Amino acid sequence: MTDYQALDDEARKILRDNDRGSYTVPTDGLYPYQWNWDSAFAAMGFAGSDPDRAWTELETLFSGQWQNGMVPHILFHKPDPGYFPGPDVWGCSGPIPSSGISQPPIAATMARKVWEQDKGAGHPRMSALVPKIAAWHRWFMQWRTDRGAVCITHPWEAGRDNACDWDGAMAAIDPQGVGEYTRRDTGHVDPAMRPTKQDYDRYIWLVQRGRRLEWDEEQMARDTPFRVADPGMTFMLLRATRDLRAMAEATGFDTDEIDAWITRLRAGVETLWNAELGSYDSRDVVNGGFAQCVSNASFLNWYAGIENADMLAQLDRVMDAVPHGVPSYDPEGPKFDAKRYWRGPTWGIVNTLIAWGLEDCGHAAQAERVRRTTRDLIAEHGFAEYFDPIDGSPAGGGRFTWTAAIWLAWATPAAGGN
């Protein structure tokens, strides 16, 4: 019989062990800094037992916000010379040494969840965050949209680094001259579970291009080989903007601009429907073509409050094809790789968002199926970064903050499920 109390205790210990005082690291060793969406998940994990620490996590994240509103995907709070690419490679000039790109905008959603733990006590801290979150969303709407869909300018910006969605756009990059470098990830994790060197050369080429252009958004948008409208980012920003609106309304913050963003994002979703594939899909803004990928991000439509019967059929199909959760890429697709990062493995964090959306839209049976498979994965294989969807084996980093966080807030029976 599964000892869920022991798993609850272990999850709390992981959060404590990865806590650096005012922020968490994703896992010790592999990721030594504060990552944007990892940190938002961490706040959710802290919320049930320590709301004050949850608010501190989010406040520290926004302490690195740039003047233009962007919240970086990495904040380099303390030197760690062994990490590549570090702040010297990015060459940014924000209030805290950082990367020059952002990451999935889930902070508003997590802030709302923290606030709803105790609205009275959390109201002042939520109120202080609302204008900062609004500035970040405004940055997305100004610099990261195409026809209302949210675009990425680097694969890391989507959080799904080596997803098959980016293959076409990545092929347009000739990474000549990136130079020699040493990756940290493949020193900690089996290289078969990570992006290839060919991928990484292109990641670094894009970083070097951004630095050369001094991270000027207008210049970076010109003649870029890589700009992809992503369903994951679009669905997450739409949900987050609706959550921002709820908090803004509670604080008296003007919601007219937020309402306009919601309308525009909702229209953008329609530009990501690939009728040929029968799924939401990434769209290459440079050449106009679809990626032809059913990914776990495709199933975030319910998380954004968007119903789609075709997507329910797709979800049933991909979950029937593998025993463990929602794979990050279609297991019947030609590029499926059960262990390589975002090209097949199951991610507990995305399962969580998918299930929340399913439940919100009244699909209780599907939501519970996603939850149970995720719970069983963690119970059997631990708090890994991600999992093989075929045999369930753990992959990537171990003792991962966001896996512990989604366990405490959602997967464990103590969170209210069956």
KEDRENKOL-900800 format. One record per residue (C-alpha): y, z, x; residue in one letter. Coordinates in steps of 0.001 Angstrom, whole numbers, padded with zeros to 6 digits, always signed. Each point is the difference from the previous one (the first is absolute). Last residue first. Layout:
REM KEDRENKOL-900800
YZXA...
REM end
This chain:
REM KEDRENKOL-900800
+010516-004487-009747N+003616-000228+001113G+002601+002749+000122G+001113+000175+003610A-002693+002628+000659A-002594-002725-000537P+001248-001493+003287T+001229-003600-000027A+003610+000344-001151W+002506+002251+001753A-002303+001753+002465L-002119-003033+000831W+003031-002269+000098I+001563+002262+002618A-003119+000328+002157A-000278-003784+000096T+003699-000233+000816W-000224+002429+002891T-003044-001536+001700F-002664+002134+001602R-001482-003114+001624G+001577-003258+001104G-001452-003394-000838G-003290-000189-001879A-002288+002308-001954P-003316-001419-001274S-000189-000825-003697G-002856-002493+000428D+001577-002978-001759I+003651+001014-000460P+000348+001044+003665D+002545+002796-000080F+003650+000796+000810Y+002088+002535+001951E-002876+002483-000093A-000016+003297-001857F-003746+000537-000113G-003040-002215-000581H-001901+001512-002924E+002726+001844-001891A+002565-002622+000944I-002071-002893-001296L-001109+001935-003094D+003593+000776-000963R+001023-003634+000480T-002894-001255-002144T+000827+002587-002647R+003688-000865-000080R-000507-003735-000278V-002496+000485-002837R+002323+002479-001690E+002828-002508-000051A-002318-002700-001368Q-001126+002263-002840A+003506+001229-000776A+001635-003395-000358H+002947+001280-002042G+002858-001532+001962C+000886+003254+001764D-003671+000496+000910E-000252-003447+001549L+003226+000558+001906G-001103+003335+001403W-003333-001584+000920A+001624-002827+001956I+002277+002430+001827L-002920+002217+000979T-002212-002909+001064N+002875-001085+002242V-000026+003371+001758I-003775+000167+000217G-000180-003259+001948W-003158-002092-000276T-000709-002398+002847P+000119-003786-000386G+002664-001794+002051R+002468+002897+000114W-001567+001844+002989Y-002988-001936+001314R-003157+001760-001225K-001311-001930-002994A+001294-003393+001127D+000664-002412-002880F+001575-003275+001104K-001901-002419-002266P+000488+002047-003195G-002816+001625-001965E+000953+003466+001261P+003607-000699-001134D+002285+001788+002432Y+001136+003621+000230S-003195+001164-001666P+000307+002080-003175V-002433+002902+000117G-003451+000269+001558H-002992-001824-001460P+001090-003587+000656V-000163-003104-002238A+000331+001929-003268D+003358+001322+001167M+001160-003543+000741V-001034-001310-003416R+001265+002943-002051D+003389-000313+001671L+000154-003758-000629Q-000779+000530-003699A+002733+002624-000220L+002338-002416+001815M-000566-002635-002655D+000927+002528-002695A+003449+000593+001496N+002256+002955-000793E+003008+000751+002180I+001112+003607+000395G+000580-000219+003767A-003176+002008+000668Y-001646-002372-002488W+000922-002948+002261N-001389+001762+003070L-003212-002025-000182F+001247-002873+002164S+000663+002539+002768A-003784+000507+000250N-000170-003651+001010S-000833-003236-001807V+001179-002566+002520C+000884-003672-000486Q+002994+000393+002352A+002322-001876-002355F+002200-002809+001266G+003788-000247-000096G+000405-001122+003618N+002441+002625+001316V-000328+002454-002882V-003755+000317+000522D-001265+001510-003260R-002373+002974-000190S-002318+000085-003005D-000290+001381-003508Y-003245-001315-001363S-001665-002836-001894G-000422-001966+003233L+001332-003262-001424E+002538+001879-002113A+001474+001749+003033N+002373+002538-001514W+002505+001054+002639L+003069-001613-001590T-000637+002060-003139E+000449+003210+001962V+003502-001094+000938G+001098+000132-003638A-000957+003683-000117R+001835+000493+003276L+003201-001427-001471R-000183+002105-003151T-000726+003157+001986I+002867-000735+002392W+002405-000441-002908A-001057+003368-001417D+000669+001607+003383I+003511-001463+000044E+000734+001438-003435D-001579+003398+000793T+003031+002047+001022D-001071+003388+001395F+000204+002710-002668G-002710+002063+001689T-002806-000421-002531A+000853-003682-000429E-000269-000515+003746A-003433+001659+000073M-001363-002253-002737A+001670-003043+001568R-001546+000750+003373L-003413+000060-001670D+000695-003440-001487R+001165-001147+003426T-003159+001373+001582A-002207-001909-002429R+001873-003255+000649L+000054+000669+003743L-003758+000573+000058M-000774-003092-002085F+002174-002234+002178T-001271+001460+003278M-003616-000498-001025G+000612-003428-001544P+001459-001284+003286D+002567-002754+000407A-000456-001238+003568V+002623-000749+002637R-001267-001004+003440F+001136-003145+001806P+003630+001133-000146T+002671-002694+000049D+002698+002369-001240R-001057+003316-001557A+000288+001808+003329M+003640-001027+000310Q+000933+001510-003351E-002042+003130+000624E+001526+000759+003394D-002773+001826+001825W+001778-000550+003321E-000989-003699-000117L-001918+000393+003285R-001486+003216-001361R-001256-001780-003093G-001495-002816+002075R-001743+002493+002292Q-001513+001757-003008V-001154-003338-001424L-001635-000955+003309W-001635+003439+000098I-001711-000550-003331Y-000975-003502+001107R-001711+001302+003132D-001681+002621-002174Y-001642-002522-002286D-001454-001990+002891Q-001071+003299+001579K-002031+000695-003137T+000921+002579-002646P-002222+003108+000018R-003489+001040-001069M-001831-002187+002534A+002260+001555+002661P-001877+003315-000475D+002678+002677-000319V+001888+002232+002463H+000732-002384+002871G+000178-002902-002452T+002915+001686-001744D+002106+000670+003086R+000612-003603+000932R+000898-000896+003555T+002548-002758+000626Y+000411-003201+001959E+002650-002559-000862G+001156-001363-003331V+000757-003339+001676G-001768-002330-002404Q-000668+001453-003417P+000007-003321-001877D+000501+001082-003614I-000946-002395-002810A-003529+001422-000082A+001476+003346-001078M+001323-001580-003186A-003418-001341-000936G-001858+003174+000943D+002342+002380-001818W-002006+000574-003182D-003157+000578+002084C+001291+003497+000602A+000580+000928+003649N+002711+002642-000399D-000312+001138-003601R+002916+002472+000162G+002161-002799-001391A+002607+000404+002762E-002704-000176+002668W-000565-003660-000887P+003612-000777+000987H+002818-001527-002060T-001370+001211-003318I+001184-001255-003340C+000488+001695-003377V-000103-002305-003015A+003225-000547-001977G+000353-003698+000729R-000319+000936+003684D+000744+003586+000890T+000261+002002+003222R+003651+000069+001017W+002155+000981-002964Q-002646+001456-002317M-001715+001815+002843F+003310+001404+001236W+000857+001128-003535R-003356+001817-000107H+000952+001879+003171W+003443+000870-001348A-001575+001251-003244A-002356+002220+002004I+002980+001494+001785K+001928+000454-003252P-003021+001775-001586V-000818+002283+002941L+002664+002627-000661A-000963+000189-003668S-003660+000541+000901M+000991+002881+002238R+002143+001617-002686P-002587-000579-002772H-003054+001338+001799G+000175+003576-001261A+000616-001041-003586G-002305-003001-000063K-003009+001847+001367D-003030-002208+000705Q+001975-002846-001580E+002292-000113+003022W-002919-000583+002371V-001267-002842-002212K+003493-001497-000213R+000333+000146+003774A-003364-001761+000288M+001145-002874-002180T+003344-000210+001780A-001733-000012+003401A-002315-002910-000881I+002037-002720+001661P-002642-001756+002126P+001332-000231+003589Q+003245-000757+001840S+000876-002002+003101I+001965+000693+003180G-002140+002805+001415S+001610+003331+000720S+001985+002252+002307P+001900+002311-002373I+003519-000664-001354P-000667-003748+000211G+000625-002117+003101S-003160-002064+000436C-001454-001399+003254G-003496-000594-001422W-001686-000092+003408V+001730+003115+001337D-000814+001804-003246P-003743-000351+000539G-002266-003004-000464P-002304+001353+001301F-000715+003737+000290Y-000853+001525+003365G+003575+001093+000715P+000056+002476-002887D+003584+001176-000400P+000777+002096-003079K+001483-000916-003393H-000942-003680+000155F+000515-000881-003663L-002245-002850-001127I+000246-002254-003088H+003755+000213-000009P+002070+000948-003082V+002551-002775-000609M+003236+001011-001705G+002426-002099+002071N+001047+003109+001946Q-003592+000577+001026W-002173+002746-001471Q-001613+002247+002615G+000833+003241-001819S-001707-001627-002986F-003451+000782+001397L+001045+003541+000845T+001124+000532-003600E-003336-001305-001281L-002047+002390+002124E+002389+002881-000745T-000504-000550-003736W-003762+000348+000421A+000404+003104+002167R+002008+001637-002788D-002588-001090-002560P-002773+001918+001817D-003317+000183-001862S-000033-002940-002389G+002759-001965+001714A-001515-000088+003498F-002223-002978-000760G+002790-001858-001779M+002230+000530+003027A-002783-001350+002205A-000147-003179-002095F+003710-000518+000660A-000556+000632+003706S-002732-002612+000221D+002434-002368-001725W+002590+000354+002750N-001908+000807+003183W+001031+003047+002025Q-001253-000122+003585Y-003177+000549+002074P-002339-002521-001679Y-003341-000227+001851L+000143+003414+001646G+000198+002369-002981D-000111-001659-003387T+002663-001341-002354P+002677+002199+001610V+001736+002499-002243T+003663+000916-000268Y+002214+003084+000112S-002200+002296+002051G-002348-002428+001745R-002710+000135-002655D-003178-001894+000889N-002029+003201+000352D+001477+001453-003185R-000754-003132-002034L-003513-000106+001441I-000481+003676-000872K+000987-000670-003612R-002614-002771-000180A-002640+002279+001521E+000677+002690-002598D-000290-002487-002862D-003230-001330+001551L-001410+003521+000196A+000937+000558-003637Q-001719-003259-000935Y-003361+001175+001313D-002125-002950-001092T-003444+000919-001352M
REM end
